[in-house]
Structure formats: structure tokens, C-alpha cells
């Protein structure tokens, strides 16, 4: 039986950007392989990446674990109080205005698990942290834009599909974003 891993979490800072980028790159490169072709992964990257507003707002978490006596980043993700549903700083169509908790949904954002730590509860921990913080900030609902690989986790955590959006990427492949929602 595998040993249970103990994770810690904290709010990410700008100093964490190199570790966050490493987790994102490894997660995209490995964790999507069972769901998407290599070309589709390239297409999906157009809507993925670092969103610095999450760091500025203090709504982005880094999950850490011990490995070979060192503290390493096992995952990262958070929640958003802005209207942007998904994407990195480079993603077209962003709306970085603040959401109104009385009428708008909070967002689960930029969730990535390092391949060394998949299937150990990192994603569920990030979702719980984001939902709790959004609820504490007065939000009544929460939404997210899921890739195909993320959909099973979000469904298991009670999110319901609202719609599917497709975009044709620069390489001609279709990238699918599944808009999902949950009451807080």
C-alpha cells in the first residue's frame, strides 16, 4: 500500500512563479496525454498558463509536499474574483474586471498538478481551498472552464456542465473548454 502524502498549502507569491511555471509545463506535457493528441495539447496551450491577476489578488495557491527531504511544488491553482473564466496573461478575450458576489460567480482557475503527484488529492484540495475562499468572500456560485482532462475531477466534485465552447487554434486543431458551475 502506498504511503499517504501530507500536503501543505499557502498563497502563492511572485517568488513562486518559476515553480508554478514548472508545474504547469509538466502538467500540460504529461497529464493531458491520455485525453488529447499531441497537436490538441498544443492547441489547448493557447488558453492555458500563468494569470498574474490571481497572484496580485492573493487567490492562487501552491501545494507543497516533501520529496527526498526537499519541499517541492506538487500543484497550483486557485480561485478568481474577476470575470475572466480561464486562460493566462496571453489569452485573448479576457475581462479582468471584478465580479460582483451578489450576481456573478467566482471562478476556479488555473489548476495544475505535477505528474509526480497525480491521483493523490492535489486537485480536490485546490478545489476545496478555492470554494471555501470564494464562499467566505460572499460568492453564492462558482464556475470554471475545464479542459477535457479536467472534466472527470470537476464532475466528481459536483460541478455541472453549462456549455461547451470550441476554438480553432493556430495549428488548426480544435480546443474544447467545458463551462461548469456549482452552487456554494
C-alpha positions as CSV (number, residue, x, y, z in Angstrom):
1,X,0.0,0.0,0.0
2,X,1.3,3.5,-0.9
3,X,2.3,5.8,1.8
4,X,-0.2,8.7,2.3
5,X,1.3,12.0,1.3
6,X,0.9,15.0,3.6
7,X,0.4,18.3,1.6
8,X,0.7,21.8,2.8
9,X,-0.7,24.9,1.1
10,X,-0.1,28.6,1.0
11,X,-0.9,31.6,-1.0
12,X,1.5,31.8,-3.9
13,X,3.7,34.9,-4.4
14,X,5.7,36.3,-7.4
15,X,8.7,34.4,-6.0
16,X,6.8,31.2,-6.7
17,X,6.4,31.9,-10.4
18,X,9.3,29.7,-11.5
19,X,7.9,26.7,-9.6
20,X,4.4,27.4,-10.8
21,X,5.6,27.5,-14.4
22,X,7.5,24.2,-13.9
23,X,4.3,22.6,-12.6
24,X,2.2,24.0,-15.4
25,X,4.6,22.8,-18.1
26,X,5.0,19.3,-16.6
27,X,1.2,19.0,-16.1
28,X,0.3,20.1,-19.6
29,X,3.0,17.9,-21.2
30,X,2.1,14.7,-19.3
31,X,-1.3,14.8,-17.7
32,X,-3.2,15.6,-20.9
33,X,-1.7,12.7,-22.9
34,X,-4.5,10.3,-22.0
35,X,-7.1,12.6,-23.3
36,X,-5.7,14.7,-26.2
37,X,-3.3,14.1,-29.1
38,X,0.0,16.0,-29.2
39,X,-1.5,18.5,-31.6
40,X,-4.6,19.0,-29.4
41,X,-2.3,19.7,-26.4
42,X,-0.5,22.4,-28.4
43,X,-3.9,23.9,-29.2
44,X,-5.0,23.8,-25.6
45,X,-1.9,25.7,-24.5
46,X,-3.4,28.8,-26.2
47,X,-5.9,29.0,-23.4
48,X,-3.7,27.9,-20.5
49,X,-0.9,29.5,-18.5
50,X,0.0,31.9,-15.8
51,X,-2.6,34.6,-14.9
52,X,-0.7,37.2,-12.8
53,X,-4.0,38.7,-11.6
54,X,-4.5,35.6,-9.4
55,X,-1.2,36.3,-7.7
56,X,-2.0,40.0,-7.4
57,X,-5.3,39.2,-5.8
58,X,-3.9,36.7,-3.4
59,X,-6.3,34.0,-4.7
60,X,-3.7,31.5,-6.0
61,X,-2.4,28.6,-4.0
62,X,0.7,26.5,-4.2
63,X,0.5,22.9,-2.8
64,X,3.7,21.5,-1.5
65,X,5.0,18.1,-0.4
66,X,8.2,16.6,0.8
67,X,10.2,14.5,-1.7
68,X,13.7,13.2,-0.9
69,X,14.0,15.6,2.0
70,X,13.1,18.7,0.0
71,X,9.9,20.7,-0.2
72,X,8.6,20.6,-3.8
73,X,5.6,22.1,-5.6
74,X,3.1,19.3,-6.2
75,X,0.4,21.5,-7.6
76,X,-1.0,25.0,-8.0
77,X,-4.4,26.6,-8.6
78,X,-6.9,28.9,-7.1
79,X,-10.0,30.9,-7.5
80,X,-10.8,34.2,-9.2
81,X,-12.9,37.1,-8.2
82,X,-12.6,38.6,-11.7
83,X,-14.8,37.9,-14.6
84,X,-12.2,36.1,-16.7
85,X,-13.2,32.4,-16.7
86,X,-9.9,30.8,-17.9
87,X,-6.6,31.5,-19.5
88,X,-3.2,33.0,-19.0
89,X,-2.0,36.5,-19.4
90,X,-1.7,35.9,-23.1
91,X,-5.3,34.6,-23.6
92,X,-7.5,36.7,-25.9
93,X,-10.9,38.0,-24.7
94,X,-10.1,38.4,-21.0
95,X,-12.3,40.5,-18.8
96,X,-10.3,41.4,-15.7
97,X,-13.0,43.5,-14.1
98,X,-14.1,42.3,-10.7
99,X,-17.1,40.1,-10.3
100,X,-20.0,41.2,-8.1
101,X,-20.6,38.4,-5.5
102,X,-24.3,39.3,-5.4
103,X,-24.8,38.5,-9.1
104,X,-21.7,36.9,-10.6
105,X,-20.0,33.6,-10.0
106,X,-16.5,33.2,-8.6
107,X,-14.1,31.2,-10.7
108,X,-11.9,28.1,-10.1
109,X,-8.8,29.0,-12.1
110,X,-5.5,27.6,-13.4
111,X,-5.5,24.2,-11.8
112,X,-2.3,22.1,-12.4
113,X,-0.9,19.0,-10.7
114,X,2.7,17.9,-11.3
115,X,2.7,14.4,-12.9
116,X,4.6,13.0,-9.9
117,X,1.6,13.8,-7.6
118,X,-1.5,12.9,-9.7
119,X,-4.3,10.9,-8.1
120,X,-3.3,11.9,-4.6
121,X,-5.8,14.6,-3.8
122,X,-4.0,17.7,-5.0
123,X,-6.8,18.7,-7.3
124,X,-9.5,18.1,-4.7
125,X,-7.5,20.1,-2.2
126,X,-7.2,23.0,-4.6
127,X,-10.9,23.0,-5.4
128,X,-11.8,22.9,-1.7
129,X,-9.5,25.8,-0.9
130,X,-10.9,27.9,-3.8
131,X,-14.5,27.1,-2.9
132,X,-14.0,28.0,0.8
133,X,-12.3,31.3,0.0
134,X,-14.9,32.2,-2.6
135,X,-17.7,31.4,-0.2
136,X,-16.0,33.4,2.5
137,X,-15.8,36.4,0.0
138,X,-19.6,36.2,-0.4
139,X,-20.0,34.4,-3.6
140,X,-23.0,32.1,-4.0
141,X,-21.9,30.2,-7.1
142,X,-18.6,29.2,-8.7
143,X,-17.7,28.4,-12.3
144,X,-14.8,27.1,-14.2
145,X,-13.6,26.5,-17.7
146,X,-12.4,22.9,-17.9
147,X,-10.3,21.1,-20.4
148,X,-11.3,17.6,-21.4
149,X,-8.7,16.1,-19.0
150,X,-10.1,18.1,-16.0
151,X,-13.8,17.3,-16.6
152,X,-13.9,14.0,-14.6
153,X,-12.5,15.6,-11.5
154,X,-14.8,18.6,-11.6
155,X,-17.9,16.3,-12.2
156,X,-16.8,14.2,-9.2
157,X,-16.6,17.4,-7.1
158,X,-20.2,18.4,-8.0
159,X,-19.7,20.7,-11.0
160,X,-22.4,20.6,-13.7
161,X,-21.8,21.3,-17.4
162,X,-23.4,24.6,-18.6
163,X,-21.9,24.7,-22.1
164,X,-19.0,23.7,-24.3
165,X,-17.0,26.2,-26.3
166,X,-14.7,25.2,-29.1
167,X,-11.9,27.3,-30.6
168,X,-9.8,26.6,-33.6
169,X,-6.1,27.1,-32.5
170,X,-3.3,28.5,-34.6
171,X,-2.3,24.9,-35.6
172,X,-5.8,24.2,-36.9
173,X,-6.8,21.9,-34.0
174,X,-10.0,22.4,-32.0
175,X,-9.6,23.2,-28.4
176,X,-12.6,22.5,-26.1
177,X,-13.5,24.4,-23.0
178,X,-16.3,23.0,-20.8
179,X,-18.0,25.7,-18.8
180,X,-19.1,24.1,-15.5
181,X,-20.9,25.6,-12.4
182,X,-21.6,24.7,-8.8
183,X,-23.6,26.3,-6.0
184,X,-21.6,27.3,-3.0
